């Protein structure tokens, strides 16, 4: 899934329907310090962290998730459950943007 987007914000804004809730969760998580947002927990729950880094990233000790964050996390997980391979590929591409 090669992208033609010039930056991460355009990539997230143009998320496909099967990953729009995941994109919304990522965007909401930009309000948090690195590694402490709900998107980090999402990466742990779908196995991305374990597969790519070898260990979980989210510390429950630092958890500060309210009802809005949990709702967004639930919506993103439902999308992952419906189309895990597609969402995984989209997340891989999103995180490649972050590394660039």
C-alpha positions, -999 to +999 in steps of 0.1 A: +000+000+000+023+028-012+011+063-003+012+094-024+006+117+007+032+143+014+028+144+052+013+125+081-016+149+085-029+144+050-024+106+053-045+105+085-071+129+071-075+106+040-077+074+060-098+047+043-132+039+057-119+007+073-093+027+093-110+061+100-117+053+136-080+042+140-070+075+124-093+094+148-077+076+178-042+084+165-052+121+161-067+122+196-035+107+210-014+135+198-027+154+228-007+131+250+030+128+258+048+102+236+039+067+246+011+076+270-019+081+247-046+056+239-031+049+205-001+033+223-025+010+241-041+002+208-007-008+194-002-032+224-037-046+221-034-055+184+000-070+189+019-044+169+042-035+197+052-071+205+057-079+168+078-048+159+094-038+192+094-070+211+076-056+242+045-037+252+047+001+250+019+013+272+023+015+310-010+010+329+007+027+358+006+059+338-030+053+324-051+084+321-079+073+299-114+087+304-147+078+287-139+096+255-105+079+251-121+045+259-148+051+234-124+060+207-102+030+216-133+007+214-142+020+179-107+015+166-106-020+180-139-028+163-123-017+130-093-039+136-115-069+145-135-064+112-104-061+090-072-069+109-049-072+079-060-040+063-059-020+095-024-035+104-011-024+069-025+011+074-010+013+109+024+002+095+022+029+069+011+055+095+040+046+118+065+048+089+054+084+084+061+091+121+096+077+117+103+098+086 
